[in-house]
Amino acid sequence: MPCHTAPLSVLFSTFLLAEHFCSSISVSLSFGLEGASRKEALLLSEPSRIHQIAAMWPSVGAAPHAALCSRPVCPGMLQIEGYGQVNLVNAFWNLPGDQAGPVHVEAVNESNHVVPGMKGRTYFADACSPTNGFDHNQYVAMHFLGHRLRWTTDISGAGCGCNAALYLAPLKQNSDVSGCDDYYCDSNTLCGVACADIDLQEANMYAFHSTLHVFNDGTGVGAGYGGGGQNWNHDRQWRKEDYGPGARCIDTSKPFQVAVAFPLTQDGKLRAMDVLLSQEGSPCDLSAEVSDYRPQGRDGMAELAEALAGMTPIISYWSSMEMLWMDGKGADGLGPCEEDDPSSCASSVRFYDFAFESIHLNLI
């Protein structure tokens, strides 16, 4: 960051604001007070006015706060059966300028639970360096072709308008720091950088979706249950009698297991994304498959096969008044939620008992 291009008084103001605003770092104030003007001092009095200081830093534009504040929080480590130990790296920004929520690791019965709070997001990594900032080279790049990821999730209390997500993106390969200052990318360019992503789980107690996205297709194609709009329906592979609180197959008031696999054809091409939900004591499982994906006439499966050669798992938890695309009733009226209410969201959800395994399954 070219700090030398900013006036001394602006540097002082910005560093002082960072000292007040960023609890995760320690800033050394080596500049004199005499250079700060009254206007800049007023800016310091209110952290919400940080973007005004950003505007005073022309060489960095609107994001000097990201460069100054953004340091990863390292909540702990996670053991993945069949893969090994990974570190978790928490995002500092949920969106550019919107600070992320917490993610904790809790030890429960010899298993580490990943517990994201609202607006929390965390990345699987080989290492976490809280003093050195974010480094895309430290993110894991798991080879998902011909493999399956399994985990248990507890989303009890996540009602209409909540989204407990586990997804994949090629963060290690992304060298663009992004507007979130952590090399985050996805197909909706939430932090300003586009890349392919695969939603293994986007869910609450009433809806569940697994979705494929090439880099410029934020809608994607998927499978599951719930959602839609006035003139369209989202996935309908399952019904509310199958999935939901007290449902016959997956009672979402209790923890349940998710397994997502990426089987190959005999010539080594990506055949499909296979999804399986199960629950101890349940009389039935729920399964779905996505095998045909042609965004804008392209071969989406071939594009995603390249990305799946090295993906970073990401866990997040967020809410919105506009989540009916995921959990609404849709045009057919068969979806679960009349309206979304973020106030109904539990303060956190859980992901645990991870396993990564080769499926050795070539069906074609």
C-alpha positions as CSV (number, residue, x, y, z in Angstrom):
1,M,0.0,0.0,0.0
2,P,1.6,3.3,-1.1
3,C,1.3,5.2,2.2
4,H,3.8,7.8,1.2
5,T,1.3,9.3,-1.3
6,A,-1.1,10.4,1.5
7,P,-0.8,13.7,3.4
8,L,0.7,13.2,6.9
9,S,-2.4,14.4,8.6
10,V,-4.6,11.9,6.7
11,L,-2.1,9.1,7.5
12,F,-2.3,10.0,11.2
13,S,-6.1,10.2,11.1
14,T,-6.5,6.9,9.3
15,F,-4.1,5.1,11.6
16,L,-5.8,6.5,14.7
17,L,-9.2,5.4,13.4
18,A,-7.7,2.0,12.7
19,E,-6.5,1.8,16.3
20,H,-10.0,2.6,17.5
21,F,-11.9,0.5,14.9
22,C,-9.8,-2.6,14.5
23,S,-9.6,-4.7,17.6
24,S,-7.7,-7.4,15.9
25,I,-4.5,-5.4,15.2
26,S,-2.1,-3.1,17.0
27,V,-1.2,0.1,15.1
28,S,1.9,2.0,15.9
29,L,1.2,5.7,15.9
30,S,4.5,7.3,14.8
31,F,3.1,10.5,13.4
32,G,2.8,13.8,15.2
33,L,-0.5,15.3,16.3
34,E,0.3,18.7,14.9
35,G,-0.5,17.8,11.3
36,A,-4.1,16.8,11.9
37,S,-6.7,19.4,11.0
38,R,-9.9,20.1,12.9
39,K,-12.0,18.5,10.1
40,E,-9.9,15.3,10.2
41,A,-10.2,15.2,14.0
42,L,-13.9,15.3,13.7
43,L,-13.8,12.4,11.4
44,L,-12.0,10.4,14.0
45,S,-14.8,10.8,16.5
46,E,-17.2,8.5,14.7
47,P,-16.1,5.2,13.3
48,S,-19.1,5.0,11.0
49,R,-17.6,7.9,9.0
50,I,-14.6,5.8,8.0
51,H,-15.6,6.1,4.4
52,Q,-15.0,9.8,4.6
53,I,-11.4,9.1,5.4
54,A,-11.3,6.7,2.6
55,A,-12.4,9.5,0.2
56,M,-9.4,11.5,1.5
57,W,-7.0,8.8,0.4
58,P,-7.0,9.1,-3.4
59,S,-4.3,6.5,-4.0
60,V,-6.2,3.8,-2.3
61,G,-9.7,4.9,-3.2
62,A,-12.6,3.7,-0.9
63,A,-10.8,0.9,0.9
64,P,-7.8,2.0,3.0
65,H,-9.7,0.8,6.0
66,A,-9.6,-2.7,4.5
67,A,-5.9,-2.6,4.1
68,L,-5.4,-1.3,7.6
69,C,-8.0,-3.2,9.5
70,S,-8.1,-6.6,7.8
71,R,-6.3,-9.2,9.8
72,P,-7.6,-12.8,10.0
73,V,-8.8,-14.2,13.2
74,C,-7.6,-17.8,13.8
75,P,-10.4,-19.6,15.8
76,G,-8.8,-23.0,15.8
77,M,-8.2,-26.2,13.9
78,L,-10.4,-28.9,12.5
79,Q,-9.7,-32.6,12.0
80,I,-11.2,-33.9,8.7
81,E,-11.3,-37.7,8.6
82,G,-9.5,-39.0,5.5
83,Y,-7.8,-35.6,4.9
84,G,-6.1,-34.4,8.0
85,Q,-6.0,-31.2,10.1
86,V,-6.9,-27.8,8.7
87,N,-6.8,-24.3,10.2
88,L,-9.8,-22.0,10.0
89,V,-9.3,-18.4,8.9
90,N,-12.1,-16.0,9.7
91,A,-13.1,-13.3,7.3
92,F,-12.8,-9.7,8.6
93,W,-15.3,-8.2,6.2
94,N,-18.7,-9.8,5.4
95,L,-19.0,-7.4,2.5
96,P,-16.6,-4.4,1.7
97,G,-17.1,-2.0,4.6
98,D,-19.5,-4.4,6.5
99,Q,-17.6,-6.2,9.3
100,A,-18.1,-10.0,9.5
101,G,-19.5,-11.7,12.5
102,P,-17.7,-14.3,14.6
103,V,-16.9,-17.9,13.9
104,H,-15.8,-20.1,16.8
105,V,-14.4,-23.6,17.2
106,E,-15.9,-25.6,20.1
107,A,-14.7,-28.9,21.4
108,V,-17.6,-31.2,22.0
109,N,-17.2,-34.9,22.8
110,E,-13.7,-35.2,21.1
111,S,-15.0,-33.4,18.0
112,N,-14.4,-29.8,17.0
113,H,-17.6,-28.0,16.0
114,V,-17.4,-25.0,13.7
115,V,-19.9,-22.5,15.0
116,P,-20.5,-19.5,12.8
117,G,-22.4,-16.6,14.3
118,M,-24.5,-14.2,12.2
119,K,-22.5,-12.7,9.3
120,G,-19.6,-15.0,10.2
121,R,-17.5,-16.6,7.4
122,T,-14.5,-18.8,7.7
123,Y,-12.1,-20.5,5.2
124,F,-10.3,-23.8,5.4
125,A,-6.5,-23.3,5.3
126,D,-3.1,-24.9,5.8
127,A,-2.1,-22.1,8.1
128,C,-3.5,-19.0,9.7
129,S,-1.3,-15.9,10.4
130,P,-3.1,-13.3,12.4
131,T,-0.1,-10.9,12.3
132,N,0.7,-11.1,8.6
133,G,-2.7,-10.6,7.1
134,F,-4.5,-12.8,4.6
135,D,-2.6,-14.9,2.1
136,H,-4.3,-16.9,-0.6
137,N,-1.4,-19.3,-0.7
138,Q,-2.4,-20.5,2.8
139,Y,-5.9,-21.6,1.8
140,V,-6.4,-25.3,1.2
141,A,-6.9,-26.6,-2.4
142,M,-8.8,-29.8,-1.9
143,H,-9.1,-32.1,-5.0
144,F,-12.9,-32.9,-5.1
145,L,-13.0,-34.8,-8.4
146,G,-13.9,-38.4,-7.6
147,H,-14.3,-37.5,-3.9
148,R,-17.1,-37.0,-1.3
149,L,-17.3,-34.6,1.6
150,R,-19.4,-35.6,4.6
151,W,-20.4,-33.6,7.6
152,T,-23.1,-33.1,10.3
153,T,-25.0,-29.9,10.5
154,D,-27.3,-28.5,13.3
155,I,-29.5,-25.7,11.9
156,S,-32.2,-25.9,14.5
157,G,-33.4,-22.4,15.1
158,A,-32.5,-21.1,11.6
159,G,-35.9,-20.1,10.4
160,C,-37.2,-18.4,7.2
161,G,-34.7,-15.8,6.1
162,C,-31.6,-17.6,7.5
163,N,-28.9,-19.2,5.4
164,A,-26.4,-21.7,6.9
165,A,-24.0,-22.4,4.1
166,L,-21.0,-24.6,3.3
167,Y,-19.6,-24.0,-0.2
168,L,-16.5,-24.3,-2.4
169,A,-14.5,-21.7,-4.2
170,P,-10.9,-21.7,-5.7
171,L,-9.5,-19.1,-3.2
172,K,-6.0,-20.5,-3.4
173,Q,-5.8,-19.8,-7.1
174,N,-7.2,-16.3,-6.8
175,S,-4.5,-13.7,-6.6
176,D,-6.9,-10.7,-6.5
177,V,-7.1,-9.5,-2.9
178,S,-10.8,-8.4,-3.5
179,G,-12.8,-5.7,-1.8
180,C,-12.9,-7.8,1.4
181,D,-9.1,-7.9,1.5
182,D,-9.0,-11.7,2.0
183,Y,-8.9,-13.0,-1.6
184,Y,-12.6,-14.0,-1.4
185,C,-14.4,-14.7,-4.7
186,D,-17.7,-16.2,-5.8
187,S,-20.0,-16.2,-8.8
188,N,-22.0,-13.2,-7.4
189,T,-18.9,-11.1,-7.0
190,L,-19.9,-10.1,-3.5
191,C,-16.4,-8.8,-2.7
192,G,-15.7,-7.7,-6.3
193,V,-14.0,-10.8,-7.7
194,A,-15.8,-13.4,-9.8
195,C,-15.0,-17.1,-9.7
196,A,-16.8,-20.5,-9.9
197,D,-18.3,-21.7,-6.7
198,I,-20.4,-24.7,-5.6
199,D,-22.9,-24.5,-2.8
200,L,-22.8,-27.8,-1.1
201,Q,-25.3,-26.6,1.5
202,E,-27.5,-23.5,1.6
203,A,-30.1,-24.3,4.2
204,N,-32.4,-23.4,7.0
205,M,-35.0,-25.5,8.9
206,Y,-37.4,-25.2,5.9
207,A,-35.2,-25.2,2.7
208,F,-32.1,-26.9,1.4
209,H,-30.2,-26.4,-1.8
210,S,-27.0,-27.6,-3.5
211,T,-26.1,-25.5,-6.5
212,L,-23.4,-25.4,-9.2
213,H,-22.1,-22.0,-10.4
214,V,-19.6,-21.2,-13.1
215,F,-17.8,-17.9,-12.6
216,N,-20.4,-15.7,-14.3
217,D,-23.6,-17.5,-13.3
218,G,-24.9,-16.3,-10.0
219,T,-28.2,-18.2,-10.4
220,G,-26.6,-21.6,-11.3
221,V,-28.4,-25.0,-11.4
222,G,-29.1,-27.1,-8.4
223,A,-31.3,-29.5,-6.4
224,G,-33.1,-29.6,-3.1
225,Y,-36.3,-28.1,-1.8
226,G,-37.8,-24.6,-1.3
227,G,-38.0,-21.2,-2.8
228,G,-39.0,-19.4,-5.9
229,G,-40.9,-16.2,-6.9
230,Q,-44.2,-15.0,-8.3
231,N,-43.6,-16.6,-11.7
232,W,-41.0,-19.3,-11.0
233,N,-40.2,-22.2,-8.7
234,H,-36.8,-23.2,-7.2
235,D,-35.8,-26.8,-6.6
236,R,-38.6,-29.3,-5.9
237,Q,-36.7,-32.7,-5.7
238,W,-38.2,-33.0,-2.2
239,R,-41.3,-31.9,-0.3
240,K,-42.0,-30.2,3.0
241,E,-43.3,-33.5,4.3
242,D,-39.7,-34.9,3.6
243,Y,-37.6,-32.0,4.9
244,G,-38.4,-29.6,7.8
245,P,-39.2,-29.4,11.5
246,G,-40.8,-32.7,12.4
247,A,-40.6,-34.0,8.8
248,R,-40.7,-37.7,7.9
249,C,-37.1,-38.1,6.5
250,I,-35.1,-35.1,7.8
251,D,-36.3,-33.5,11.0
252,T,-34.4,-30.2,10.9
253,S,-35.1,-29.6,14.6
254,K,-32.3,-32.1,15.1
255,P,-28.8,-32.5,13.6
256,F,-28.6,-34.4,10.3
257,Q,-25.8,-35.6,8.0
258,V,-25.0,-34.2,4.5
259,A,-22.8,-35.9,1.9
260,V,-21.9,-34.3,-1.4
261,A,-20.0,-36.3,-4.0
262,F,-18.5,-35.5,-7.5
263,P,-18.3,-38.9,-9.4
264,L,-16.5,-39.2,-12.6
265,T,-17.2,-40.9,-15.9
266,Q,-14.9,-43.8,-17.0
267,D,-12.8,-41.3,-19.1
268,G,-12.3,-39.1,-16.0
269,K,-14.8,-36.3,-16.7
270,L,-17.1,-34.9,-14.0
271,R,-20.4,-36.8,-14.3
272,A,-22.5,-35.1,-11.6
273,M,-22.9,-33.6,-8.2
274,D,-24.7,-36.1,-5.9
275,V,-26.3,-35.0,-2.7
276,L,-27.5,-37.2,0.2
277,L,-29.1,-36.2,3.4
278,S,-29.6,-38.7,6.2
279,Q,-30.5,-38.7,9.9
280,E,-30.0,-41.2,12.6
281,G,-33.3,-43.0,13.3
282,S,-35.0,-41.8,10.2
283,P,-36.9,-44.2,7.9
284,C,-35.7,-42.5,4.8
285,D,-32.9,-40.5,3.2
286,L,-33.1,-37.7,0.7
287,S,-31.0,-37.7,-2.4
288,A,-30.6,-35.5,-5.5
289,E,-28.3,-35.3,-8.5
290,V,-27.2,-32.4,-10.8
291,S,-25.7,-33.7,-14.0
292,D,-26.7,-31.3,-16.8
293,Y,-25.4,-27.8,-16.6
294,R,-25.1,-25.6,-19.7
295,P,-24.9,-21.9,-18.8
296,Q,-25.1,-19.7,-21.8
297,G,-24.7,-22.8,-24.0
298,R,-21.3,-23.7,-22.4
299,D,-20.2,-27.0,-20.9
300,G,-20.6,-26.0,-17.2
301,M,-19.6,-29.5,-16.0
302,A,-16.2,-29.2,-17.8
303,E,-15.6,-25.7,-16.5
304,L,-16.4,-26.8,-12.9
305,A,-14.2,-29.9,-13.3
306,E,-11.2,-27.5,-13.6
307,A,-12.2,-25.6,-10.5
308,L,-12.8,-28.8,-8.5
309,A,-9.2,-29.8,-8.9
310,G,-8.4,-27.4,-6.1
311,M,-11.2,-25.9,-4.0
312,T,-11.3,-24.2,-0.6
313,P,-14.3,-25.1,1.7
314,I,-16.0,-22.0,3.2
315,I,-18.6,-21.9,6.0
316,S,-20.9,-18.9,6.5
317,Y,-24.1,-17.9,8.2
318,W,-26.2,-14.9,7.1
319,S,-29.8,-13.7,6.9
320,S,-32.0,-11.4,4.8
321,M,-35.5,-10.2,4.4
322,E,-35.2,-11.2,0.8
323,M,-34.4,-14.9,1.1
324,L,-37.6,-16.2,-0.6
325,W,-35.6,-17.2,-3.6
326,M,-34.3,-20.0,-1.3
327,D,-37.2,-20.7,1.0
328,G,-40.3,-19.0,-0.4
329,K,-43.5,-20.7,-1.7
330,G,-42.8,-20.1,-5.4
331,A,-45.3,-19.9,-8.2
332,D,-46.7,-23.4,-7.4
333,G,-47.2,-22.5,-3.7
334,L,-45.4,-25.7,-2.6
335,G,-42.4,-23.9,-1.0
336,P,-42.3,-23.5,2.8
337,C,-42.1,-19.8,3.8
338,E,-44.7,-17.0,3.4
339,E,-42.2,-14.4,4.4
340,D,-38.6,-14.1,5.7
341,D,-37.9,-12.9,9.2
342,P,-34.2,-12.5,10.0
343,S,-35.1,-11.9,13.7
344,S,-36.1,-15.6,13.7
345,C,-32.5,-16.7,13.1
346,A,-30.7,-18.4,15.9
347,S,-27.5,-16.6,16.9
348,S,-25.4,-19.5,15.5
349,V,-25.4,-22.8,13.7
350,R,-23.0,-25.8,13.7
351,F,-21.0,-27.9,11.3
352,Y,-19.0,-30.9,12.6
353,D,-17.8,-34.5,12.0
354,F,-16.2,-33.8,8.7
355,A,-14.9,-36.7,6.5
356,F,-13.3,-36.6,3.0
357,E,-13.2,-39.8,1.0
358,S,-12.5,-41.2,-2.4
359,I,-15.7,-42.6,-3.9
360,H,-14.1,-44.9,-6.6
361,L,-17.3,-44.7,-8.5
362,N,-17.3,-44.5,-12.3
363,L,-20.8,-45.2,-13.5
364,I,-20.5,-44.4,-17.2
